[in-house]
């Protein structure tokens, strides 16, 4: 029996540590990676004074938390670090409760509950890891206080009672101060409770894989979450990067140009702004990409972010702006996580003016894309975005002009359906476009027109058979038709 009791606590501690690790690495790995993307830390006094405004102890807990948080960039490391911290909280709290002569069956559930509570709080987007360190510090202060108080009450103790009491009171004051000061400074920024949500984790997974350039994974993940606008946005971008933007575009549940480009306006948030720059980066508009990346960094919880700083460095490098690139690369070079990448980029020789980039008004997407294509006809991502933007805007004349000017890829059903409508309106286009349209598209178009006449334009009757066609979208989508 004694042998069993000897290994009980170590075994339960190991199980708890493995459970916390599995919770973060299996269920919520991208929540931790997203946290890393929204912070950036330089171990420089000026930087710390500018970005950390908490009083005293809270400031250094926040710095220590962000230092730990930057290592979430690596796979498994974030889950491992959180497992260590949360398990330490459980161990220390368990020992403190046991010092109060509470039974194991009381101490263990309490410690496990606090660990689970802290895991849930960590899943909050703006929850600082400094608060986890603060909770650990508070648990240690509680343990030390209870242990000291126990010695003071022990009649067999030969220590000076006055000194013991002074130590106990001091530790009690430290414990209460840590809790109270934390409650009014660091903790309210992240709420006292967070509920881990798998749908948010999946959206973070889509966003992070787009950041890493894994477009196949982005496409497969986003295909299961097309009810979310940002998932539709990334789904379209992933297909565009693989030359298949027009493929099955009309089968998405919510249609419109807003799913091609995320708006960058006063109603957005830092996640939306950061995601918005990805399309402009891929099509080659560095001005719009830079604008979105800067806004994403400004409106992030810490007004910084390693992801956006890296993107700003990449934008400057693609422009051939050596000084601008070095400004960001020098910052990244001081980070233990991004230093290797920054040094590699510093050794890259830049070719100035590799891209044509001009200023444009927000929302003039078609004009921006045409400008990019005028200076690089091989920019297939920009071409597909332009043609799909024309079609989703109901602007068939613009689609015709752009398809003739920049070319239109064969074998894309969406373009074929649009060509059939244009040929019906303008017979002069038949000679050029008729060979590009498949026979199956012709047959379906004839059947659509016949069904439209028979149903007298009743969209509900036609929905099941034709809702995923451009013809149905053109006739029944609730937008002003051009």
Secondary structure, 3 states (H helix, E strand, C coil): CHHHHHHHHHHHHHHHHHHHHHHHHHHCHHHHHHHHHCCCCCCCHHHHHHHCCCCCHHHHHHHHHHHHHHHHHCCCHHHHHHHHHHHHHHHHHHHHHHHCCCCHHHHHHHHHHHHHHHHHHHCCCCCCHHHHHHHHHHHHHHHHHHHHHHHHHCCCCCCCHHHHHHHHHHHHHHHHHHHHHHHHCCHHHCCCCCCCCHHHHHHHHHHHHHHHCCHHHHHHHHCCCCCCHHHHHHHHHHHHHCCCCCCCHHHCCCCCHHHCCCCCCCCCCHHHHHHHHHHHHHHCCHHHHHHHHHHHHHCCCCCCCHHHHHHHHHHHHHHCCHHHHHHHHHHHHCCCCCHHHHHHHHCCCCCCCCCCCCCCCCCCHHHHHHHHHHHCCCCHHHHHHHHHHHHHCCCHHHHHHHHHHHCCCCCCHHHHHHHHHHHHHCHHHHHHHHHHCCHHHHHHHHHHHHHHHHCCCCHHHHHHHHCCCHHHHHHHCCCCCC
